[in-house]
Amino acid sequence: MPFGLHQLLEYLLAGALAEFSVHIARSGLLLGAACAFALLALTARGPLGVARVCGARLHGALDVAVALAAAAAPAVPVLRPDAAGVVVVEVAAVAWLRLATLTRYRRPAGADNTVAPGSAPPPDPAGPPPAGARGAGTPAQPAGGAVGTPVARTLGVLAGRSSRRLPGARAMLAGGAREAGRRAGRLQRTWRTPRSGGA
């Protein structure tokens, strides 16, 4: 139960106890309980509070304390109302103890993570990181989006080192390049030669 509804029920309970006290003899206990519940609602730091000096934890403790005191008060002869008054007080005390266990006195975990008007929303954990927010170990991407440039450069460096270290590597590379050029030339001449018997 949200705390605002809890406060509203406190006001209603206080009014109901005050109303019953008019029709019950020796109704001092009912009036005292009505004043106690109204005071709890007025001083709570909630949407319906007026003074707002009582925090959530303290309000929850006082809810239980007032309900227990109201339930035990008829045992004192001076405070005991008539039979109808005892029934009303006991039912109200037990109902309020049950209501206190159903009330959410604290805010939900993400209630404070609201975005103020005009401010930027928080970054999406599943989305891409914002610009300039690279981690310490994340390498920067090359300009223009040339992601493959570092890979090609690395392969070129490795090929150069291999050609210097292996005795016949340079000759093999040159021979392979010449053979590839000859095959490409033959293929090009084949496509350019007009077919015999054409229209």
C-alpha positions as MATLAB code, in Angstrom:
seq = 'MPFGLHQLLEYLLAGALAEFSVHIARSGLLLGAACAFALLALTARGPLGVARVCGARLHGALDVAVALAAAAAPAVPVLRPDAAGVVVVEVAAVAWLRLATLTRYRRPAGADNTVAPGSAPPPDPAGPPPAGARGAGTPAQPAGGAVGTPVARTLGVLAGRSSRRLPGARAMLAGGAREAGRRAGRLQRTWRTPRSGGA';
ca = [
       0.000    0.000    0.000;
       1.415    3.421   -0.882;
       2.047    5.783    1.990;
      -0.379    8.417    0.666;
      -3.265    5.961    0.948;
      -2.031    5.037    4.428;
      -2.278    8.692    5.471;
      -5.767    9.002    4.021;
      -6.909    5.975    6.002;
      -5.401    7.530    9.142;
      -7.563   10.613    8.674;
     -10.632    8.437    8.048;
      -9.935    6.300   11.118;
      -9.504    9.382   13.273;
     -12.819   10.777   12.019;
     -14.590    7.448   12.557;
     -13.324    7.151   16.126;
     -14.388   10.728   16.855;
     -17.834    9.964   15.410;
     -18.217    6.811   17.532;
     -17.189    8.721   20.649;
     -20.330   10.846   20.363;
     -22.595    7.799   20.752;
     -20.578    5.899   23.379;
     -20.459    6.530   27.113;
     -17.078    7.174   28.706;
     -15.584    7.834   25.280;
     -12.346    9.449   26.428;
     -10.285    6.554   25.043;
     -11.907    6.839   21.614;
     -11.251   10.598   21.504;
      -7.640   10.058   22.560;
      -7.100    7.405   19.871;
      -8.721    9.667   17.261;
      -6.386   12.527   18.195;
      -3.352   10.218   18.116;
      -4.102    8.898   14.614;
      -4.889   12.386   13.308;
      -1.605   13.667   14.764;
       0.291   10.830   13.062;
      -1.204   11.729    9.690;
      -0.590   15.465   10.122;
       3.078   15.149   11.100;
       4.104   12.454    8.584;
       6.464   13.245    5.715;
       3.997   12.170    3.083;
       1.759   13.661    0.402;
      -1.042   14.411    2.902;
       1.142   15.598    5.776;
       0.946   19.149    7.090;
       3.845   19.571    9.511;
       5.941   16.769    7.935;
       8.373   16.320   10.806;
       8.043   12.536   11.200;
      10.115   10.322    8.932;
       8.981    7.027    7.432;
      10.693    4.725    9.943;
       9.527    6.745   12.931;
       6.006    6.892   11.559;
       5.902    3.116   11.141;
       7.086    2.616   14.727;
       4.526    5.083   16.038;
       1.766    3.359   14.080;
       2.471    0.106   15.895;
       2.925    1.824   19.261;
      -0.366    3.754   19.062;
      -2.287    0.675   17.933;
      -0.837   -1.454   20.759;
      -1.540    1.269   23.317;
      -5.125    1.610   22.120;
      -5.616   -2.159   22.285;
      -4.213   -2.381   25.844;
      -5.907    0.745   27.212;
      -9.287   -0.901   28.052;
      -7.458   -2.988   30.667;
      -7.139    0.206   32.735;
     -10.469    0.756   34.543;
     -10.253    4.545   34.361;
      -9.868    4.491   30.559;
     -12.283    1.645   29.824;
     -15.372    2.682   27.791;
     -18.580    0.673   27.666;
     -18.803   -2.656   25.830;
     -19.464   -1.107   22.420;
     -16.526    1.246   22.902;
     -14.203   -1.645   23.788;
     -15.220   -3.496   20.635;
     -14.649   -0.417   18.474;
     -11.226    0.273   19.979;
     -10.042   -3.329   19.708;
     -11.229   -3.711   16.117;
      -9.578   -0.412   15.130;
      -6.291   -1.373   16.828;
      -6.098   -4.832   15.225;
      -7.051   -3.450   11.806;
      -4.406   -0.752   12.069;
      -1.701   -3.230   13.049;
      -2.563   -5.254    9.951;
      -2.565   -2.105    7.823;
       0.888   -1.154    9.099;
       2.280   -4.444    7.810;
       0.871   -3.746    4.333;
       2.149   -0.177    4.027;
       5.207    0.683    1.945;
       6.885    3.219    4.211;
       9.968    3.598    2.003;
      10.116    4.751   -1.585;
      10.786    2.145   -4.288;
      14.425    1.538   -5.234;
      14.312    3.529   -8.486;
      11.988    6.301   -7.393;
      14.767    8.890   -7.148;
      16.142    8.173  -10.622;
      13.777   10.585  -12.310;
      14.961   12.920  -15.025;
      14.553   16.596  -14.269;
      12.882   18.718  -16.965;
      15.414   20.052  -19.452;
      18.180   17.634  -18.426;
      19.615   14.829  -20.507;
      18.282   11.314  -19.808;
      20.646    8.794  -18.226;
      22.636    6.656  -20.692;
      21.108    3.365  -21.724;
      23.225    0.479  -20.384;
      22.366   -1.603  -23.468;
      23.038    1.195  -25.939;
      26.297    2.446  -27.397;
      28.604    4.443  -25.108;
      28.468    8.227  -25.519;
      31.114   10.080  -27.451;
      34.309   10.618  -25.489;
      33.361    8.007  -22.891;
      35.895    5.327  -23.846;
      37.278    3.130  -21.144;
      40.901    3.145  -20.184;
      41.667   -0.047  -22.137;
      39.476    0.608  -25.215;
      41.468    1.614  -28.320;
      40.260    4.555  -30.359;
      38.818    3.866  -33.792;
      40.629    5.403  -36.747;
      39.116    8.499  -38.350;
      36.626    7.942  -41.169;
      35.533    4.568  -39.886;
      38.404    2.680  -41.538;
      38.264   -0.220  -39.187;
      40.249   -2.525  -41.473;
      43.189   -0.124  -41.901;
      45.111   -1.278  -38.783;
      44.632   -4.908  -39.839;
      45.931   -4.261  -43.370;
      48.873   -2.281  -41.999;
      49.734   -5.116  -39.611;
      49.604   -7.691  -42.386;
      51.844   -5.507  -44.555;
      54.403   -5.175  -41.776;
      54.392   -8.942  -41.203;
      54.830   -9.614  -44.953;
      57.741   -7.188  -45.108;
      59.457   -8.825  -42.155;
      58.950  -12.260  -43.690;
      60.431  -11.189  -47.024;
      63.529   -9.846  -45.261;
      64.040  -12.884  -43.055;
      63.337  -15.673  -45.567;
      65.942  -15.995  -48.337;
      63.621  -16.894  -51.220;
      60.505  -15.081  -50.062;
      61.079  -11.951  -52.202;
      61.640  -13.999  -55.360;
      58.552  -16.087  -54.663;
      56.415  -12.991  -54.156;
      57.716  -11.422  -57.371;
      57.121  -14.625  -59.335;
      53.624  -14.953  -57.983;
      52.809  -11.360  -58.881;
      54.090  -11.854  -62.464;
      52.082  -15.053  -62.895;
      48.940  -13.335  -61.633;
      49.528  -10.491  -64.105;
      49.934  -12.885  -67.049;
      46.732  -14.730  -66.199;
      44.820  -11.477  -65.869;
      46.119  -10.322  -69.286;
      45.072  -13.543  -70.985;
      41.602  -13.333  -69.481;
      41.223   -9.720  -70.610;
      42.290  -10.553  -74.204;
      39.851  -13.441  -74.304;
      36.940  -11.163  -73.446;
      37.987   -8.494  -75.936;
      38.473  -10.897  -78.915;
      35.330  -10.771  -81.147;
      33.601  -14.100  -81.551;
      33.691  -15.659  -85.028;
      30.397  -16.159  -86.808;
      28.707  -13.344  -85.029;
      25.914  -11.171  -86.518;
];
